[in-house]
């Protein structure tokens, strides 16, 4: 693998100069998403439109205030609780109302919980909603803007940061896990769903780039926002462990951007240093991919 310094130099060489790129960062108010938004601003020297999508407006405002400024800088926050599909739809419409092109869609929202099946009022488990269904819906909603960017000769790339290579077998008769939910099932199924999602989107949109990445252990503070009181109490120890054994969000962001920039059109699976991992520890087949697509399209449909 190239050194981190070489990766940083490579990333900088891939920043477009012919246009001002637009990046949407779902889950960008903390952790890896924040790191990727900040890296994007740094690499472009502020010559970018950055849209941070998340729940925490105060955190977003703090992040935006620290980003580098340039004449072309446009920094925005869009509120969204991604456990609800109607919120994803509303947020996507808000983005499209201001931006007819999107060059980079980066999704890394997290939901840290030890509960069993925890359905929202829409009937989707909130962990799976955040890790999979909302991501599918964001891509679907923002496809016109991605396609328009590609038609203009610009970058049009999608990245979902979750855990490729750590998934498991899925049952097409129990998609969504409403009758067989466990923490292990939810974690592995969400990962496999992301792999299959990216492949199907790439097959339907061969001119675009779709990637699913596993960031490895990253020193984020996700435990601080855990749904469980016990996990929040354990947060200092969990966060310290991540800092000792993991990479920083800033370095992780460079690796993830390397993975985005290093791949052309199609579907890709990316490891913790931005390397392509091919079919390593891959689960699923064409039949399951099609079944998952049909299930998801129906599941995320809203009344509006």
C-alpha positions as CSV (number, residue, x, y, z in Angstrom):
1,X,0.0,0.0,0.0
2,X,1.2,3.6,-0.7
3,X,2.1,5.7,2.3
4,X,-0.4,8.1,3.8
5,X,1.7,11.0,2.4
6,X,1.5,9.5,-1.1
7,X,-2.3,9.0,-0.7
8,X,-2.7,12.7,0.3
9,X,-0.7,13.8,-2.7
10,X,-2.8,11.5,-5.0
11,X,-6.1,12.8,-3.6
12,X,-5.0,16.4,-4.2
13,X,-4.1,15.6,-7.8
14,X,-7.7,14.4,-8.4
15,X,-9.4,17.6,-7.2
16,X,-11.1,19.1,-10.3
17,X,-10.1,22.6,-11.5
18,X,-12.6,23.0,-14.3
19,X,-15.6,23.3,-12.0
20,X,-16.5,23.8,-8.4
21,X,-17.5,20.4,-7.0
22,X,-20.5,19.7,-4.9
23,X,-20.3,17.2,-2.1
24,X,-23.2,15.9,0.0
25,X,-22.1,14.3,3.3
26,X,-24.9,12.3,5.0
27,X,-23.8,11.8,8.6
28,X,-21.4,14.6,8.3
29,X,-21.9,16.2,11.7
30,X,-19.5,13.8,13.4
31,X,-17.0,10.9,13.0
32,X,-16.0,9.7,9.6
33,X,-18.5,11.9,7.8
34,X,-17.2,15.0,9.5
35,X,-13.6,13.9,8.6
36,X,-14.5,13.4,5.0
37,X,-16.3,16.8,4.7
38,X,-13.3,18.5,6.4
39,X,-10.8,16.7,4.1
40,X,-12.8,17.7,1.0
41,X,-12.8,21.3,2.1
42,X,-9.1,21.1,2.8
43,X,-8.2,19.5,-0.5
44,X,-10.3,22.0,-2.5
45,X,-9.0,24.9,-0.4
46,X,-12.6,25.9,0.1
47,X,-13.4,26.0,-3.5
48,X,-16.4,23.7,-3.1
49,X,-20.0,23.4,-2.2
50,X,-20.3,21.2,0.9
51,X,-23.7,20.1,2.2
52,X,-23.7,18.5,5.6
53,X,-26.7,16.3,6.3
54,X,-27.5,15.2,9.8
55,X,-29.4,15.7,13.0
56,X,-27.2,18.0,15.0
57,X,-27.4,21.6,13.7
58,X,-25.1,23.0,16.4
59,X,-22.3,20.5,15.5
60,X,-22.8,21.3,11.8
61,X,-22.5,25.0,12.4
62,X,-19.3,24.5,14.4
63,X,-17.8,22.3,11.6
64,X,-18.7,24.8,8.9
65,X,-17.3,27.7,10.9
66,X,-13.9,26.0,10.8
67,X,-13.8,25.1,7.1
68,X,-11.4,27.1,4.8
69,X,-13.0,30.0,3.0
70,X,-12.7,30.9,-0.7
71,X,-14.6,33.1,-3.1
72,X,-16.5,30.0,-4.3
73,X,-17.2,28.5,-0.9
74,X,-20.8,27.4,-0.2
75,X,-21.3,25.5,3.0
76,X,-24.8,24.4,4.1
77,X,-26.5,22.2,6.6
78,X,-29.6,20.1,5.9
79,X,-31.5,18.7,8.9
80,X,-32.3,15.0,8.7
81,X,-33.1,12.2,11.1
82,X,-32.3,9.3,8.7
83,X,-34.4,6.8,10.7
84,X,-37.4,8.0,8.9
85,X,-37.8,7.7,5.1
86,X,-40.0,10.8,4.9
87,X,-37.2,12.8,6.4
88,X,-34.8,11.5,3.7
89,X,-37.3,12.5,1.0
90,X,-37.7,16.0,2.5
91,X,-34.0,16.6,2.8
92,X,-33.3,15.3,-0.7
93,X,-35.9,17.7,-2.1
94,X,-34.2,20.6,-0.2
95,X,-30.9,19.7,-1.7
96,X,-32.2,19.4,-5.2
97,X,-34.1,22.7,-4.9
98,X,-30.7,24.5,-4.6
99,X,-28.4,22.2,-6.5
100,X,-29.1,20.5,-9.9
101,X,-25.7,18.7,-9.9
102,X,-24.0,16.6,-7.2
103,X,-20.5,15.3,-7.7
104,X,-19.9,13.3,-4.5
105,X,-22.5,11.7,-2.3
106,X,-20.8,10.3,0.9
107,X,-23.0,8.5,3.4
108,X,-21.8,7.4,6.8
109,X,-24.7,7.9,9.3
110,X,-24.5,5.7,12.4
111,X,-27.0,4.3,14.9
112,X,-25.4,2.7,18.0
113,X,-27.9,0.6,19.9
114,X,-28.1,-2.7,21.7
115,X,-31.9,-2.9,21.4
116,X,-33.7,-5.7,19.5
117,X,-35.9,-4.9,16.6
118,X,-36.7,-1.2,17.1
119,X,-39.2,-0.1,14.4
120,X,-39.8,3.5,13.7
121,X,-43.4,4.7,13.1
122,X,-42.8,3.7,9.4
123,X,-42.2,0.1,10.5
124,X,-38.5,-0.1,9.6
125,X,-35.9,-1.0,12.3
126,X,-34.1,2.2,13.1
127,X,-30.6,0.7,12.9
128,X,-31.2,-0.8,9.5
129,X,-33.0,2.4,8.4
130,X,-29.8,4.4,9.1
131,X,-27.3,1.9,7.9
132,X,-29.2,0.8,4.7
133,X,-32.7,2.0,3.8
134,X,-32.0,5.7,4.1
135,X,-28.8,5.4,2.1
136,X,-30.7,3.6,-0.7
137,X,-33.3,6.4,-0.7
138,X,-30.7,9.2,-0.7
139,X,-29.1,7.7,-3.8
140,X,-32.4,7.2,-5.5
141,X,-33.5,10.8,-4.8
142,X,-30.2,12.4,-5.8
143,X,-29.6,10.3,-8.9
144,X,-30.8,13.1,-11.3
145,X,-28.2,15.4,-9.9
146,X,-25.5,12.8,-10.1
147,X,-26.5,11.9,-13.6
148,X,-26.5,15.6,-14.7
149,X,-23.0,16.1,-13.3
150,X,-21.7,13.1,-15.2
151,X,-23.4,14.3,-18.4
152,X,-21.5,17.6,-18.0
153,X,-18.2,15.7,-17.9
154,X,-17.8,16.0,-14.1
155,X,-17.2,13.5,-11.3
156,X,-20.3,11.6,-10.2
157,X,-19.4,9.2,-7.4
158,X,-21.3,7.6,-4.4
159,X,-19.7,6.1,-1.3
160,X,-21.4,4.3,1.5
161,X,-19.1,3.8,4.6
162,X,-20.2,0.8,6.6
163,X,-18.3,-2.5,6.7
164,X,-17.8,-4.3,3.4
165,X,-16.2,-7.7,3.9
166,X,-17.9,-8.2,7.3
167,X,-21.4,-9.2,6.1
168,X,-23.1,-12.5,6.0
169,X,-25.7,-14.6,4.2
170,X,-29.2,-13.2,3.8
171,X,-32.6,-14.7,3.5
172,X,-34.7,-13.2,0.7
173,X,-37.8,-14.3,2.6
174,X,-36.9,-12.3,5.6
175,X,-35.5,-9.0,4.2
176,X,-35.7,-6.3,6.9
177,X,-35.4,-8.9,9.7
178,X,-38.9,-8.2,11.1
179,X,-39.2,-11.8,12.4
180,X,-35.6,-12.9,12.9
181,X,-33.9,-9.8,14.3
182,X,-30.7,-10.0,16.4
183,X,-27.9,-7.5,16.8
184,X,-25.6,-9.9,14.8
185,X,-28.1,-10.4,12.0
186,X,-28.8,-6.7,11.7
187,X,-25.1,-5.8,11.6
188,X,-24.2,-8.5,8.9
189,X,-27.4,-8.0,6.9
190,X,-26.9,-4.3,6.7
191,X,-23.4,-4.8,5.3
192,X,-24.5,-7.3,2.7
193,X,-27.5,-5.1,1.7
194,X,-25.0,-2.3,1.0
195,X,-22.9,-4.5,-1.2
196,X,-25.9,-5.6,-3.2
197,X,-27.3,-2.1,-3.3
198,X,-24.2,-0.7,-4.9
199,X,-24.0,-3.5,-7.4
200,X,-27.6,-3.0,-8.5
201,X,-27.3,0.8,-8.7
202,X,-24.1,0.4,-10.8
203,X,-25.9,-2.1,-13.1
204,X,-28.8,0.4,-13.6
205,X,-26.4,3.4,-13.9
206,X,-23.2,2.2,-15.6
207,X,-21.9,5.7,-16.2
208,X,-21.6,6.4,-12.4
209,X,-19.4,5.1,-9.6
210,X,-20.7,3.3,-6.6
211,X,-18.6,2.1,-3.7
212,X,-19.1,0.5,-0.3
213,X,-16.2,0.9,2.1
214,X,-15.1,-0.7,5.4
215,X,-13.2,2.0,7.4
216,X,-11.9,-0.4,10.1
217,X,-11.5,0.8,13.6
218,X,-11.7,4.6,13.7
219,X,-11.4,6.9,16.7
220,X,-14.8,8.5,16.6
221,X,-17.1,9.4,19.6
222,X,-20.1,7.4,18.3
223,X,-20.6,5.8,21.7
224,X,-21.4,9.2,23.2
225,X,-24.6,9.2,21.2
226,X,-25.6,5.6,21.8
227,X,-29.2,4.9,22.3
228,X,-28.4,2.8,25.4
229,X,-27.6,4.5,28.7
230,X,-25.2,1.7,29.5
231,X,-23.3,2.3,26.3
232,X,-23.2,6.0,27.0
233,X,-21.7,5.3,30.4
234,X,-19.1,3.0,28.8
235,X,-18.4,5.6,26.1
236,X,-15.1,7.0,27.6
237,X,-13.6,3.5,27.7
238,X,-14.9,2.6,24.3
239,X,-13.6,5.8,22.8
240,X,-10.2,5.4,24.4
241,X,-9.9,1.9,23.0
242,X,-10.7,3.2,19.5
243,X,-8.1,5.9,19.9
244,X,-5.4,3.4,20.9
245,X,-6.1,0.8,18.2
246,X,-7.8,2.8,15.5
247,X,-7.0,5.5,13.0
248,X,-8.1,9.1,13.3
249,X,-11.1,10.4,11.4
250,X,-8.8,12.7,9.4
251,X,-6.5,9.8,8.2
252,X,-9.5,7.6,7.6
253,X,-11.0,10.3,5.4
254,X,-7.9,10.4,3.3
255,X,-8.0,6.6,2.8
256,X,-11.7,6.8,1.9
257,X,-11.2,9.6,-0.6
258,X,-8.3,7.5,-2.1
259,X,-10.8,4.7,-2.6
260,X,-13.3,7.1,-4.3
261,X,-10.7,8.8,-6.6
262,X,-8.9,5.5,-7.5
263,X,-12.0,3.9,-9.1
264,X,-13.8,4.6,-12.3
265,X,-17.3,3.6,-13.2
266,X,-19.0,0.6,-11.8
267,X,-19.4,-0.9,-8.3
268,X,-16.5,-1.3,-5.9
269,X,-15.8,-2.7,-2.5
270,X,-13.1,-0.7,-0.6
271,X,-11.0,-1.6,2.4
272,X,-9.8,0.5,5.3
273,X,-6.9,2.0,3.4
274,X,-8.9,2.7,0.3
275,X,-7.8,-0.4,-1.5
276,X,-10.2,-2.4,-3.7
277,X,-11.0,-5.7,-2.0
278,X,-12.9,-7.4,-4.9
279,X,-15.1,-10.3,-3.8
280,X,-13.3,-11.0,-0.5
281,X,-15.8,-12.2,2.1
282,X,-18.6,-11.4,-0.3
283,X,-22.2,-12.7,0.2
284,X,-25.1,-12.6,-2.2
285,X,-26.1,-13.4,-5.8
286,X,-28.0,-11.8,-8.6
287,X,-31.3,-13.3,-7.4
288,X,-30.9,-11.9,-3.9
289,X,-29.8,-8.5,-5.4
290,X,-33.0,-8.2,-7.4
291,X,-35.2,-9.4,-4.6
292,X,-33.6,-6.8,-2.2
293,X,-34.0,-4.0,-4.7
294,X,-37.8,-4.8,-5.1
295,X,-38.2,-5.1,-1.3
296,X,-36.4,-1.9,-0.6
297,X,-38.2,0.2,-3.3
298,X,-41.5,-0.8,-1.7
299,X,-40.2,-0.4,1.9
300,X,-38.9,3.2,1.5
301,X,-41.9,4.5,-0.4
302,X,-43.6,7.3,1.4
303,X,-47.1,8.7,1.1
304,X,-45.8,11.9,-0.5
